[in-house]
Structures are given as structure tokens and as C-alpha cells.
């Protein structure tokens, strides 16, 4: 059965490292967590077009370059891992925080 919601922990909003990220990166992290394609392990296909549309601000849609730069920053902080060979992204804390696996 497909999931209808994603867990958003209150504790992440008091975590110093998470809160110190740029707002754009925090929004992308929320977008990644809310994608229907993400599985229980936290893996999903890289879909820049869908993510960019979800992150639009009025008429302004972020560029692929902006989203890729945010992914790189989040990977450096160990929030995600991107695998260019498989075309997938892993949300590193998904299994630990979701309580569904």
C-alpha cells in the first residue's frame, strides 16, 4: 500500500546542525521526505524536475544547478547520499526516524 504521509520530527527543528543549514536545503530535505517514490529504506530516484516544481516560490522555480548544489551540501552534512551510478538518493536517517521498517 502506498504511503500517504511522511513523518516530520519536532526534534529536527531544535537540532543545531539541521537548523544551521540554509533555508533552501531544509526545504529540499522536506521535499525529499515527502515524495511518494521514496521507499521504506529512504531511497528514491533522483527527480530534479519534480523537486524543482515542489520548491517553487511563486513564479520562480529553482534551477537544476541550485538543487544539485543543495544536494551536495546536504551530502557533506550527511543528510543524504546521492548515487549517480544508480540515479538514486538516500535519505540517511529515514529508517531510524520513521519507525515503519
C-alpha positions in Angstrom: 0.0 0.0 0.0 1.5 3.4 -0.9 2.1 5.9 1.9 0.0 9.0 2.3 2.2 11.0 4.6 5.8 11.5 5.7 7.0 11.8 9.3 8.3 15.2 10.2 10.0 15.1 13.7 9.7 18.1 16.0 13.3 17.3 17.2 14.8 18.1 13.9 13.7 21.7 14.3 15.7 22.0 17.5 18.8 20.2 16.2 21.6 22.8 15.8 23.1 21.2 12.7 19.8 21.0 10.9 18.8 24.5 11.8 22.2 25.9 10.7 21.6 24.7 7.1 20.4 27.2 4.5 16.6 27.5 4.3 16.7 26.2 0.7 18.4 23.0 1.9 15.9 22.5 4.7 13.1 22.9 2.2 14.7 20.4 -0.2 15.1 17.9 2.7 11.4 18.2 3.4 10.5 17.8 -0.3 12.7 14.7 -0.4 10.9 13.2 2.6 7.5 13.9 1.2 8.0 12.2 -2.2 5.7 9.3 -3.0 8.6 7.5 -4.7 10.7 7.2 -1.5 10.7 3.6 -0.2 10.9 2.4 3.4 14.7 2.4 3.2 14.7 6.1 2.3 15.8 5.5 -1.3 14.2 7.2 -4.3 15.0 8.1 -7.9 16.7 11.4 -8.5 13.9 13.6 -10.0 15.2 17.1 -10.2 12.2 18.3 -12.3 9.7 17.2 -9.7 11.7 18.5 -6.8 12.2 21.9 -8.5 8.5 22.2 -9.1 7.7 21.4 -5.5 10.2 24.1 -4.3 8.9 26.9 -6.5 8.4 30.3 -4.8 5.6 32.0 -6.7 6.6 32.1 -10.3 10.3 31.4 -9.6 11.4 27.8 -10.0 14.9 26.9 -8.7 17.4 25.9 -11.3 18.8 22.4 -11.5 22.1 23.9 -10.5 20.7 25.3 -7.3 19.1 21.9 -6.4 22.3 20.0 -7.2 24.3 22.4 -5.0 21.9 21.9 -2.1 22.2 18.1 -2.5 26.0 18.4 -2.4 25.8 20.5 0.8 23.4 18.0 2.4 25.6 15.1 1.4 28.6 16.8 3.0 26.5 17.2 6.2 25.4 13.5 5.9 21.7 14.1 5.5 21.6 12.4 2.1 23.7 10.3 -0.2 23.4 10.5 -3.9 24.4 7.7 -6.2 25.0 8.9 -9.7 25.5 5.3 -11.0 22.1 4.2 -10.0 20.4 7.6 -10.3 19.1 7.4 -6.7 19.2 9.5 -3.5 19.2 8.0 0.0 17.7 10.0 3.0 20.2 8.7 5.6 18.0 9.0 8.7 14.8 7.6 7.1 14.9 4.1 8.6 16.0 5.3 12.1 13.4 8.0 12.3 10.4 6.6 10.5 9.5 3.6 12.7 7.9 1.8 9.8 10.7 -0.6 8.7 
